[in-house]
């Protein structure tokens, strides 16, 4: 667990950026980062992002759910651990209450592949997990199911969860999801959004995952 303080600062910085971009407010939402195959770091329960210090970020065992210290992890920590357990390439998870995604989640409307960047980065659609009470086994089960094959899912009457292979990618997923949801809502007033062919959307996502994002890393 080398550089643990640097990883904690990544979590804090992501939380601050979410507030700055209006994707969460006050203490809502949560951010986590995989440390290794057995541990993750996650924001604490009930703390404002602006007040967070490295010692406030909680180290949680992904398999046992045990955590270090007296500060409680976010109440949705079991959702994060299950995502890490089932998605081995995911290393960052962000749960938001962003406005436009929350609007679609309230309407229980699946987001079709209406924009190129959405299809490439997130996948061929964004599903809505059925409503479940926060912090329950059901919300974990249904959200992980909705997330399958995607980098984001909406949670009915609740918000959204976005994932990435690193924190930067997870944050980009949040931004692209919000943009696509906004475009979808506004297109509905113009006669309805027209989606990209689902096979083409799936193919674009695979190219992004396997080639484009790797090439971007090489070009840095």
N, C-alpha and C positions, 0 to 999 in steps of 0.2 A: 504494500500500500504506500508506494512512494508518492511524494508530492501531493499528499492529501489536502493540505491547505490550499494549494493551487486549484484543485478540483472543487473544493468548497466555494472558492471565490468565483469559479465558473457558474456555479448554481446561483449564487447571489447576483452576479452580473446579469444572468438570464432573467431572473425575477424582476430586477430593476428595469430591464429593457421592455419586459411585458407591460409593466405599469406605464412606462414612457409612451408606448405605442397604443395604449388604451385597450389591451387585450385582457387585462385583469384589473381589478380595483381592490384597494385596501388589503385584506388578508385572503381574498378568494383565489382559487386556483392553486396549483402546486407544480414544482419543478424537481426533477431528479436526474441523476447521472450515474451510470454504471461505473463502479470502481474496478471490479474484477468479476469472475464468474460466481462469486458468493456474496458480494456486497454492493450496495448502492448508497449514494448520498441523496437526501431529500430535504426539502424545506420543512420547517417545523409547523405545528398546528397553531393557528391563531396569532401569528406574528406578521406585522407589516413588513413588506419587502424592503422599504426604505430604512428600517431599523436593524436589519439582519447583519450579524457578525459571523465570521467563520465558525466560532464555537456554537452557534445556534443551528448549524446544518447537521442533520442527524445521520449517522452511519447505521444502516439497517442490513441485516443478513437476509438475502433474497429467499433463502430456503426455509429458515426457521422463523423469520419475522422478528427476531430479537434485535434490540437496538441498544446502542451505547448511551450512557448518561441518563439524566433525569428529564431532559427536554423531549416531549412527545413528537413523533414524526407527524406529518400531515395525515389527516383522517383517511385519505385515499391511498395510503401507502401500499395496501394489498393489491390495488389495481396496478401500481407501478411494478411491484415484484412479479406479478403474474405475466406482465408484458415482457419483462426481462427473461423470465423462465421459458416463455414460449417463442420469443423472437430473439434468437441468439445474436443477430447482427445489429439489433437496436441497442444503442448506448446512451440515449437521452430520451426522456419523456416529459412532455409539458401538457398539463391539464389547464384549459382556459375557460373563461366565461365570455369570450369575445362576442360582440353584438350580433353581427350578421350570421355567424354560425349558430348562435343561440336562437336566432329567429327561425332558421330552418329546423333546428332541433325541436322548437316549440310546436312547429307545424307538422312534425314527423315527416319531413320531406327529404328524401334521398337526393343528394347532389349529383347530377349526371356530369359527364366529362365535357364541360362547355368551353373550357379554355385549354390551349396547348400546354401552358406551364403547369396547370393543375393536373392534367393527365400525366405529364412527364414526372413530376415530383411526387404527387400524392397517389396516383393510380387511376383506374378506369371509372371510379365513382367514389363517393363518400357516403357510406351507409349510416343509418340512424339506429343505434341500439335501443331496444324497448325500454320504457321507463322502469327504473328500480330505485329504491331508497338509497341514498348515499351510504358508502361504507359497508355495503352488504355483499354477500357472496354473489347475489344475482347481478348486481351492477358490474362486478368484476367479470363474471362469466359472459354476460351479454356484450359488454364493451370489447373484450378480447375477441369475441366471435365477429363483431362488426368490423374490427380492425384487420381481420385476416386478409392478406394480400394487398394491404393499403398502408399508407403512412399517416392516415388520420381517420377518425371516426367521430360522429356526433353522438351525443348522449341525450335521449329524449327529455325535453323539459329541464335541461341541466346545462349543457355546454359542449365542449369538444375535447378530444385528446389527440395530440400530435406527437409523432415519434421521429427519430432520426438516428443515423449512424454516429453522429456527434451532436453536440449542443447547437452548433451553427445550423446544421441541416434541420433539426427539430424546430428551430425558430423560424427558418424559412418556410417550413410546412405550415406553421401558424399563420404567417403573413399571406401565403398563397391561398390557403383555405378561406381566410377572411375576404380576400379580393374576389375569389370565385363565388362565394356565397352572396356577396354584394351584387356582382354581375348577374347572378341567377335571379335574385329578387327583383332587380330593376328590369331585366329582360322579360319578366312575367307581365309587366305593364305594357310591353311592346308586342304582345301576341304570344309570348312564351319563349323560353330559351331553347335553342336547337343544339343538341349534343353532338359531339364527335362520335363516329362509329366506335362501338365498344372494343372491337378487336384492334382497331388502330390505336385507340387510347391505351389498351393493355400493352401493345407493342412499343409505344413511345415510352411507357413507364419502364419496361424491361431494358430498353436502350439507355435510358437515364441511369438506372441502377448499375448496369454492367459496363457501360462504356463512357457516357458523357460525364458523369460525376467523377469517374476515375481520371479522365483526361483533364478535368478542371484542377484536380489535385496536382497532377504532373506539371501543369502550367504555372503553378504558384512559385 
